[in-house]
């Protein structure tokens, strides 16, 4: 006696295969977007020095992780009183 194939299992297998293909295509598209996309960098600048100060103190730092980068610039005056 032959056992008939379960049609619901075949449907689930096809859906799982389709889901894996879509997930793989999505990951490939995301990798392509990251590789080809413009430079992603956040520039943060905080100017807290007096307007007439010709040589303000400054702190500058940058972190680049490949996918995203952050650049920070902070300036201040030594003398706060005019």
LOVEXKOL-708148 format. One record per residue (C-alpha): residue number from 1; residue in three letters; chain; x, y, z. Coordinates in pm, 1 decimal. Last residue first. Example, Ala and Ser with C-alpha at 12.3 -4.5 7.8 and 13.67 -1.06 7.14 Angstrom:
// LOVEXKOL-708148
<atom 2,"SER","A",<1367.0,-106.0,714.0>> <atom 1,"ALA","A",<1230.0,-450.0,780.0>> 
// end
This chain:
// LOVEXKOL-708148
<atom 82,"UNK","A",<3532.9,8955.1,2927.9>> <atom 81,"UNK","A",<3488.0,8671.2,3181.4>> <atom 80,"UNK","A",<3506.5,8312.4,3050.7>> <atom 79,"UNK","A",<3883.1,8302.9,3006.5>> <atom 78,"UNK","A",<4021.4,7981.7,2865.6>> <atom 77,"UNK","A",<3770.5,7990.0,2582.0>> <atom 76,"UNK","A",<3590.8,7682.4,2453.5>> <atom 75,"UNK","A",<3578.1,7460.3,2143.8>> <atom 74,"UNK","A",<3424.1,7115.3,2090.9>> <atom 73,"UNK","A",<3455.8,6916.3,1766.0>> <atom 72,"UNK","A",<3308.3,6564.7,1732.2>> <atom 71,"UNK","A",<3322.7,6329.7,1431.7>> <atom 70,"UNK","A",<3114.9,6011.5,1429.7>> <atom 69,"UNK","A",<3139.5,5730.3,1177.7>> <atom 68,"UNK","A",<2909.6,5459.2,1045.8>> <atom 67,"UNK","A",<2960.7,5144.7,840.4>> <atom 66,"UNK","A",<3339.0,5134.3,867.9>> <atom 65,"UNK","A",<3356.8,5191.2,1241.4>> <atom 64,"UNK","A",<3500.6,5543.1,1222.2>> <atom 63,"UNK","A",<3547.5,5737.6,1544.0>> <atom 62,"UNK","A",<3662.9,6098.2,1535.0>> <atom 61,"UNK","A",<3778.1,6335.6,1803.1>> <atom 60,"UNK","A",<3849.6,6707.7,1833.4>> <atom 59,"UNK","A",<3895.6,6908.2,2148.6>> <atom 58,"UNK","A",<3960.6,7277.1,2121.5>> <atom 57,"UNK","A",<4088.0,7568.7,2323.6>> <atom 56,"UNK","A",<4016.7,7900.9,2156.6>> <atom 55,"UNK","A",<4290.0,8100.9,1984.4>> <atom 54,"UNK","A",<4147.5,8421.9,1835.7>> <atom 53,"UNK","A",<3882.9,8472.5,2104.1>> <atom 52,"UNK","A",<3660.6,8760.3,1987.4>> <atom 51,"UNK","A",<3344.1,8547.0,1959.4>> <atom 50,"UNK","A",<3389.9,8384.8,2297.0>> <atom 49,"UNK","A",<3418.7,8006.9,2294.5>> <atom 48,"UNK","A",<3136.5,7755.1,2331.0>> <atom 47,"UNK","A",<3130.0,7617.2,1974.7>> <atom 46,"UNK","A",<2988.1,7263.8,1976.4>> <atom 45,"UNK","A",<3029.6,7074.1,1649.0>> <atom 44,"UNK","A",<2884.8,6725.7,1587.4>> <atom 43,"UNK","A",<2946.9,6570.9,1245.7>> <atom 42,"UNK","A",<2769.9,6237.2,1195.1>> <atom 41,"UNK","A",<2927.2,6025.3,924.8>> <atom 40,"UNK","A",<2782.4,5788.6,668.1>> <atom 39,"UNK","A",<2986.5,5811.1,348.8>> <atom 38,"UNK","A",<2761.9,5759.0,51.1>> <atom 37,"UNK","A",<2627.9,5416.3,-39.8>> <atom 36,"UNK","A",<2818.4,5157.7,-246.6>> <atom 35,"UNK","A",<2930.9,4914.7,23.6>> <atom 34,"UNK","A",<2642.5,4976.1,264.7>> <atom 33,"UNK","A",<2378.8,4954.6,-7.2>> <atom 32,"UNK","A",<2538.3,4641.2,-153.5>> <atom 31,"UNK","A",<2540.3,4474.1,188.4>> <atom 30,"UNK","A",<2173.4,4566.7,236.9>> <atom 29,"UNK","A",<2081.7,4426.7,-105.5>> <atom 28,"UNK","A",<2267.5,4101.1,-29.5>> <atom 27,"UNK","A",<2091.1,4073.6,305.6>> <atom 26,"UNK","A",<1753.9,4124.8,138.7>> <atom 25,"UNK","A",<1832.2,3864.9,-129.6>> <atom 24,"UNK","A",<1928.4,3614.9,141.5>> <atom 23,"UNK","A",<1606.2,3682.5,331.6>> <atom 22,"UNK","A",<1400.4,3648.0,12.4>> <atom 21,"UNK","A",<1570.2,3316.7,-76.3>> <atom 20,"UNK","A",<1520.2,3183.0,275.3>> <atom 19,"UNK","A",<1151.0,3282.9,272.1>> <atom 18,"UNK","A",<1100.1,3114.2,-67.2>> <atom 17,"UNK","A",<1262.1,2794.0,58.5>> <atom 16,"UNK","A",<1046.5,2799.2,372.1>> <atom 15,"UNK","A",<735.3,2860.2,159.1>> <atom 14,"UNK","A",<820.9,2570.4,-73.1>> <atom 13,"UNK","A",<881.7,2338.9,223.6>> <atom 12,"UNK","A",<552.0,2444.3,382.3>> <atom 11,"UNK","A",<361.9,2372.8,56.1>> <atom 10,"UNK","A",<526.8,2031.9,20.8>> <atom 9,"UNK","A",<430.9,1956.5,381.5>> <atom 8,"UNK","A",<69.7,2059.2,316.4>> <atom 7,"UNK","A",<52.5,1827.8,12.7>> <atom 6,"UNK","A",<141.2,1518.0,220.2>> <atom 5,"UNK","A",<260.6,1253.7,-23.4>> <atom 4,"UNK","A",<30.1,953.6,-56.9>> <atom 3,"UNK","A",<136.5,634.7,116.9>> <atom 2,"UNK","A",<151.0,331.2,-108.5>> <atom 1,"UNK","A",<0.0,0.0,0.0>> 
// end
